[in-house]
Amino acid sequence: MTAPPQSIRRGLPRRPGGPPWPDAAAPPSPAPPELSDARKSPHLRPSDTLTPHPDVSDAHKTRVLPPSDNHGSGAALRRGLPRTPGGQPWPPATAPLPELSDGGKALDSRPSDTPMPPPAIAPARPEPSDAREARALPASDNRGRESGVAAADDRGRESEVAAADDRGRESGVEAADDRARESVVVAAAEGASRGPGRGLGGWVRFAWWRAIGVVVGAGVIVLAARGVTTLPGVPAFLERYPGAYALPDGAPVGFPVWLNWAHYLNFFFLTLIVRTGLQVRREQKPSAYWTPAKGGTKVSIHHWLHTAVDVLWLVNGLAFVVLLFATGQWMRIVPTSWAVFPNAASAGLQYLTLDWPTEHGWVAYNSLQQLMYFVVVFVAAPLAAITGVRMSRWWPQDARRLNRIYPAPLARAIHFPTMLFFVLFVIVHVFLVFTTGALRNLNHMFAASDAVGWAGFAWFAVGFGLAVAAVAAARPLVVTPIASLFGKVSSR
């Protein structure tokens, strides 16, 4: 159903002093179609009275106008600010109630029969020159200026970003420089801890400076020892205790052949023990493993070789001790008098002054030698064996009480220093052999003779070459076929 057409609501004039718009003679527009209740505006109600909004106070009540041509209802009119400075509030109190236009934009339109006064124009305020120029320019110029301003802003932002990037790069460069300096310091520290640099030249310089340090240190020690011999009472002490005492009656003289062989085998096995022990200590991922043929704990191939050589070394040492006491040779290395201690001190002071005591090794050792051999055979060797067994696969792992009494860390803390003691002893022993009559001493140890000749040296050269070859061959490629005879070798 179509509603009857309504009268046209007229709004503000199009020009100052003109009639309201649209023209009164214009044909009325058809009424808008009815809306459903769900689509009706919540702000328009068919009522002639002012209806307050439910969510606002009385001071902010909303006027809702009915869609009619009643321009002169008696409803109260809210008045706002004056149109001219110092004037009355607008609209005047006698003005009829305005109504909304079709578009809902004009709220203060007047009826067609009421002339509308021209709007008051406030005096223009001075504008900045840039604003006047902008108003005077055409739209294209304004757009150009706006583009220029935008471009300037973009350039400003780009400059700020570039400056920030520069600062970031400078900070990054400084950070990189700091990291580089730290790397240099760390590398220097690591190089100092590692020793010489790579290459033959680095090792030559390292050995040269260490040799100079050893010579200087030895010179200081020799001068200090010589100074001690000039102190009151020291010359008399050296005369009373020359460095050796007489052995008991019946002590054997000379070295039998079995002792020469035991002495060499001890050197050979000890060299391999040190080599394999260092391999076990340093290895992180073994290249091969060995498992007993009857099953058991799996160990690395280097560990197996170390243990195997240990067993051979212990067998040789046990035979050596048995023969020592069977033949009376024990009296040469076991102290039989308390005079051994002052004589050992006297012999040590004479060694330090380079005025060495007289050597009669074919008959008897001096007291310092006797004490050292006793420690090596009866103290250091058993200590190395006991600590080695504790760390081997033969130790009962389930013996809780025994493991608590003798823990593995304690054995490990003793085993390695014991190995270092053996290494130091061999170095000093060989040095004294070559500096106190090399040919005679080598004949004593390798040819069972007291003569001065080259036989002992030849045997020593052959034996030393075999030891070096064995150390070079202590690797999985050579050891695996031998280990396979006693168990299973695998890569995992």
C-alpha positions in Angstrom: 0.0 0.0 0.0 1.4 3.4 -1.0 1.2 6.3 1.5 -0.2 9.7 0.3 2.4 12.2 -0.7 3.6 14.7 1.9 4.4 18.4 1.7 8.0 19.3 1.0 10.1 20.4 4.0 12.1 23.4 3.0 15.6 24.1 4.4 18.2 26.9 4.3 18.5 29.2 1.3 21.0 28.5 -1.4 22.2 32.2 -1.3 22.2 34.9 1.4 18.8 36.7 1.6 17.2 34.2 -0.8 14.1 32.1 -0.2 14.2 28.7 1.5 15.1 25.7 -0.6 13.5 23.8 -2.3 11.1 26.1 -4.1 7.5 26.1 -2.8 6.2 25.4 -6.3 8.2 22.2 -6.6 6.0 19.0 -6.8 5.8 17.1 -3.6 7.9 14.0 -3.3 6.3 10.7 -2.8 6.2 9.4 0.8 9.0 6.9 1.6 8.0 3.3 1.8 7.0 1.9 5.1 9.8 0.1 7.0 9.4 -3.0 9.1 9.6 -2.7 12.9 13.1 -4.2 12.8 14.4 -1.6 10.3 12.7 1.5 11.8 15.1 4.1 13.1 15.3 4.0 16.9 15.5 7.8 17.0 12.3 8.7 15.1 8.9 8.1 16.7 5.4 9.3 15.5 4.9 11.7 18.3 4.5 15.5 18.7 6.2 15.7 22.0 9.8 15.6 23.1 10.7 12.0 24.0 13.7 11.6 26.4 16.3 9.0 25.4 16.4 6.2 28.0 20.2 6.4 28.4 20.7 10.1 28.8 19.8 12.7 31.5 17.1 15.4 31.2 19.6 17.9 30.1 20.3 15.9 27.0 16.8 15.0 25.9 16.3 14.4 22.2 13.6 16.1 20.1 12.0 13.8 17.6 9.8 15.3 15.0 6.8 13.7 13.4 6.8 13.3 9.6 4.1 16.0 9.0 3.7 19.5 7.7 3.0 21.0 11.0 5.5 23.9 11.2 4.0 25.8 14.1 3.5 23.4 16.9 3.9 24.7 20.4 6.8 22.5 21.4 9.7 24.1 23.2 12.8 25.0 21.1 16.3 24.5 22.4 18.5 27.5 21.7 22.2 27.4 21.0 25.1 29.8 20.6 24.6 33.3 19.0 25.4 33.8 15.4 27.1 37.2 16.0 29.4 38.2 18.9 27.3 39.7 21.7 24.0 38.7 20.1 21.1 36.5 21.3 21.1 32.8 21.3 20.1 31.2 18.0 17.4 30.6 16.9 15.2 33.4 18.4 12.7 32.4 21.1 9.7 33.3 18.8 10.9 31.2 15.9 8.8 28.1 15.1 10.2 24.7 15.7 12.4 23.6 12.8 12.0 20.3 11.2 14.4 17.9 9.5 14.8 17.9 5.8 14.6 14.8 3.7 18.3 14.2 4.1 18.1 14.9 7.8 20.8 17.6 7.7 19.1 20.9 8.3 17.8 21.3 11.9 17.4 25.1 11.9 15.4 25.7 8.7 12.6 28.2 8.8 9.1 27.9 7.3 8.6 29.3 3.9 6.5 32.3 5.2 9.2 33.5 7.5 12.0 35.4 5.9 15.4 34.3 6.9 17.9 37.0 7.9 21.2 36.9 6.2 23.8 35.1 8.2 26.3 37.2 10.1 29.8 36.9 8.8 32.5 37.1 11.4 35.5 39.2 10.7 38.2 37.3 9.0 41.3 36.6 11.1 44.7 37.1 9.6 46.1 33.9 8.1 49.7 32.9 7.8 51.4 33.7 4.5 51.7 30.0 3.7 48.0 29.5 4.2 47.1 32.6 2.1 49.4 31.3 -0.7 47.9 27.9 -0.4 44.4 29.4 -0.7 45.4 31.5 -3.6 47.0 28.7 -5.6 44.9 26.4 -7.8 44.0 22.9 -6.7 46.9 21.5 -8.8 49.4 23.8 -7.1 48.0 22.8 -3.7 48.3 19.2 -4.6 51.9 19.9 -5.7 52.6 21.6 -2.4 51.0 18.8 -0.5 53.1 16.3 -2.5 56.2 18.4 -1.8 55.5 18.5 1.9 54.8 14.7 1.9 58.0 14.2 0.0 59.9 16.3 2.4 58.4 14.3 5.3 59.4 11.1 3.5 62.9 12.4 3.0 63.0 13.4 6.7 61.9 10.0 7.7 64.4 8.4 5.3 67.1 10.5 6.8 66.2 9.5 10.3 66.1 5.8 9.2 69.5 6.2 7.5 70.9 7.9 10.5 69.6 5.1 12.7 71.1 2.6 10.3 74.4 4.4 10.4 74.3 4.4 14.1 73.4 0.7 14.1 76.2 -0.1 11.7 78.7 1.9 13.8 77.5 0.0 16.8 77.8 -3.3 14.9 81.3 -2.4 13.8 82.3 -1.5 17.3 80.8 -4.7 18.6 82.6 -6.6 15.9 85.8 -4.8 16.9 85.2 -5.8 20.5 84.6 -9.4 19.5 87.7 -9.4 17.4 89.8 -8.0 20.2 88.3 -10.6 22.6 89.1 -13.3 20.0 92.7 -12.2 19.8 93.0 -12.2 23.6 91.4 -15.6 23.8 93.6 -17.0 21.0 96.7 -15.6 22.7 95.7 -17.2 26.0 95.0 -20.5 24.3 98.3 -20.3 22.4 100.1 -19.6 25.7 98.5 -22.5 27.3 99.1 -24.9 24.4 102.7 -24.0 24.0 104.4 -23.5 20.6 102.6 -22.5 17.5 102.2 -24.8 14.5 105.1 -25.6 12.2 108.7 -26.6 12.7 109.8 -23.1 13.4 107.4 -22.8 16.4 108.7 -26.0 17.9 112.3 -25.0 17.4 111.7 -21.7 19.2 109.8 -23.5 21.9 112.6 -26.0 22.4 115.3 -23.3 22.2 113.8 -21.1 24.9 113.0 -24.1 27.1 116.6 -25.3 26.8 117.9 -21.9 27.7 115.6 -21.9 30.8 116.8 -25.4 31.8 120.5 -24.3 31.5 119.9 -21.2 33.5 118.0 -23.1 36.1 120.7 -25.8 36.3 123.4 -23.1 36.6 121.6 -21.5 39.5 121.2 -24.9 41.3 124.9 -25.8 40.8 126.0 -22.4 42.2 123.7 -22.8 45.2 124.9 -26.3 45.9 128.5 -25.2 45.7 127.7 -22.4 48.1 126.2 -25.0 50.5 129.5 -27.0 50.5 131.3 -23.9 51.9 129.1 -23.6 55.0 130.6 -24.6 58.4 130.3 -28.3 59.1 129.4 -29.3 55.5 132.9 -30.4 54.4 133.2 -32.6 57.5 129.8 -34.1 56.8 130.9 -35.0 53.2 134.1 -36.5 54.5 132.4 -38.7 57.1 129.6 -39.8 54.7 131.2 -40.2 51.3 128.0 -41.4 49.6 128.1 -45.2 50.1 128.5 -47.7 52.9 129.9 -51.3 52.9 127.5 -54.1 51.9 127.0 -57.1 54.1 129.5 -60.0 53.8 128.5 -62.4 51.1 126.9 -59.8 48.8 127.3 -60.8 45.2 129.6 -58.9 42.8 128.6 -58.2 39.2 125.4 -58.7 37.2 124.2 -62.0 35.9 122.6 -62.4 32.4 119.0 -63.0 33.8 119.3 -59.6 35.5 120.3 -58.0 32.2 117.3 -59.4 30.4 114.9 -58.5 33.3 116.3 -55.0 33.2 115.8 -54.6 29.5 112.3 -56.1 29.5 111.3 -53.8 32.3 112.4 -50.8 30.1 110.6 -52.2 27.1 107.3 -52.9 28.8 107.4 -49.6 30.8 107.8 -47.7 27.5 104.7 -49.4 26.1 102.7 -48.9 29.3 103.3 -45.2 29.2 102.4 -45.0 25.5 99.1 -47.0 25.9 98.3 -45.3 29.1 98.4 -41.9 27.5 96.3 -43.2 24.6 93.6 -44.5 27.1 93.7 -41.2 28.9 93.2 -39.0 25.8 90.9 -41.1 23.7 87.2 -40.0 23.5 85.8 -42.3 20.8 87.8 -45.5 20.5 88.3 -46.8 16.9 87.9 -50.4 18.1 86.7 -52.4 21.0 87.7 -55.7 22.5 85.4 -58.2 24.3 86.6 -61.4 26.0 85.9 -64.7 24.2 83.8 -66.0 27.1 81.9 -62.7 27.4 82.4 -59.9 29.8 83.2 -56.2 30.0 83.9 -54.6 26.6 86.9 -52.2 26.6 88.7 -50.1 23.9 91.5 -51.7 22.0 94.0 -49.4 23.6 92.7 -50.3 27.0 93.2 -54.0 26.2 96.8 -53.4 25.0 97.5 -51.4 28.1 96.2 -54.1 30.3 98.0 -56.8 28.4 101.4 -55.1 28.6 100.7 -54.4 32.3 100.3 -58.2 32.8 103.6 -58.9 31.1 105.3 -56.2 33.1 104.1 -57.6 36.3 105.2 -61.1 35.3 108.6 -59.8 34.5 108.8 -57.9 37.8 107.6 -60.9 39.8 110.3 -63.1 38.3 112.9 -60.3 38.9 112.0 -60.1 42.6 112.1 -63.9 43.1 115.5 -64.1 41.5 116.8 -61.2 43.5 116.1 -63.0 46.8 117.1 -66.3 45.4 120.6 -65.1 44.3 121.3 -62.6 47.0 121.2 -59.7 44.6 118.6 -58.0 46.8 121.4 -56.7 49.0 122.4 -54.3 46.2 119.1 -52.5 46.2 117.6 -53.1 49.7 119.2 -50.9 52.5 120.8 -52.8 55.2 122.0 -49.9 57.4 120.6 -46.6 58.7 123.8 -45.0 57.2 122.0 -45.1 53.9 120.2 -41.9 54.6 123.2 -39.5 55.4 125.2 -41.1 52.6 122.3 -40.6 50.2 122.2 -36.9 51.2 125.9 -36.6 50.7 125.7 -38.3 47.3 122.8 -36.0 46.2 124.8 -32.8 47.2 127.8 -34.1 45.3 125.7 -34.6 42.2 124.3 -31.1 42.4 127.8 -29.6 42.6 128.9 -31.6 39.5 131.6 -33.2 41.7 130.1 -36.6 41.4 130.8 -39.5 43.8 133.1 -42.3 42.6 131.1 -45.0 40.7 131.6 -48.7 41.7 128.4 -50.1 40.2 129.8 -53.5 39.4 130.4 -54.0 43.1 127.8 -51.8 44.8 125.5 -48.8 44.2 125.9 -45.5 46.1 123.3 -44.9 48.8 121.2 -42.5 46.6 121.0 -45.1 43.8 120.1 -47.8 46.3 117.2 -45.8 47.8 115.9 -45.0 44.3 116.0 -48.6 43.1 114.3 -49.7 46.3 111.5 -47.2 45.8 111.1 -48.2 42.1 110.9 -52.0 42.7 109.2 -52.2 46.1 107.1 -49.0 46.3 106.2 -47.5 42.9 105.7 -50.8 41.0 103.3 -52.3 43.5 101.5 -49.0 43.8 101.0 -48.9 40.0 99.8 -52.5 40.0 97.3 -52.0 42.8 95.8 -48.8 41.3 95.8 -50.3 37.8 93.8 -53.4 39.0 91.3 -51.2 40.6 90.6 -49.5 37.3 90.7 -52.7 35.2 87.8 -55.0 34.1 89.0 -57.6 36.7 87.9 -55.5 39.6 84.6 -56.8 41.1 82.1 -54.0 40.4 79.4 -55.5 42.7 81.6 -55.4 45.8 80.0 -52.3 47.4 81.9 -52.4 50.6 85.2 -52.9 48.9 84.4 -50.1 46.4 83.5 -47.8 49.2 86.8 -48.5 51.0 88.8 -48.2 47.8 87.0 -45.9 45.4 88.1 -45.7 41.7 88.7 -41.9 41.8 91.4 -42.5 44.5 93.1 -45.1 42.4 93.0 -42.9 39.4 94.5 -40.0 41.4 97.4 -42.2 42.4 98.0 -44.1 39.2 98.8 -41.2 36.9 101.3 -39.5 39.2 103.0 -42.9 39.6 103.4 -43.1 35.8 105.0 -39.6 35.8 107.4 -40.7 38.5 108.5 -43.7 36.3 109.0 -41.3 33.4 111.1 -38.9 35.4 113.2 -41.8 36.9 114.0 -43.2 33.4 115.1 -39.8 32.2 117.4 -39.2 35.1 118.7 -42.8 35.1 119.6 -42.7 31.4 121.2 -39.3 31.8 123.5 -40.5 34.6 124.3 -43.7 32.7 125.7 -41.7 29.7 127.4 -39.0 31.9 129.2 -41.3 34.3 131.0 -43.7 31.9 128.6 -44.7 29.2 130.5 -47.7 27.7 131.2 -49.3 31.1 127.7 -48.8 32.4 126.1 -50.1 29.2 128.3 -53.2 29.4 127.1 -53.7 33.0 123.4 -53.5 32.0 123.4 -55.3 28.6 126.6 -57.4 28.3 127.1 -58.6 31.9 130.7 -57.4 31.7 132.8 -54.8 33.6 135.1 -54.1 30.6 135.0 -50.9 28.6 133.8 -51.8 25.1 131.1 -51.4 22.5 129.2 -54.7 23.1 126.9 -53.2 25.6 126.2 -50.2 23.4 125.3 -52.4 20.5 122.9 -54.4 22.5 121.4 -51.1 23.9 121.0 -49.7 20.3 119.1 -52.9 19.2 116.9 -52.9 22.3 116.2 -49.2 22.0 115.2 -49.6 18.3 112.8 -52.4 19.2 111.1 -50.3 21.9 110.7 -47.4 19.5 109.2 -49.7 16.8 106.8 -51.2 19.4 105.6 -47.7 20.4 105.1 -46.8 16.7 103.1 -50.1 16.1 100.8 -49.5 19.1 97.8 -48.8 16.9 94.6 -50.7 16.0 95.8 -51.8 12.6 98.6 -53.8 14.2 97.0 -54.6 17.5 93.7 -56.0 16.2 95.1 -59.3 14.8 96.9 -59.9 18.1 93.8 -59.0 20.2 91.6 -61.3 18.1 93.5 -64.3 19.4 92.2 -63.6 22.9 88.8 -62.2 22.3 86.5 -60.5 19.8 87.4 -57.1 18.2 84.6 -54.9 16.9 84.1 -51.4 15.8 81.3 -50.8 18.3 
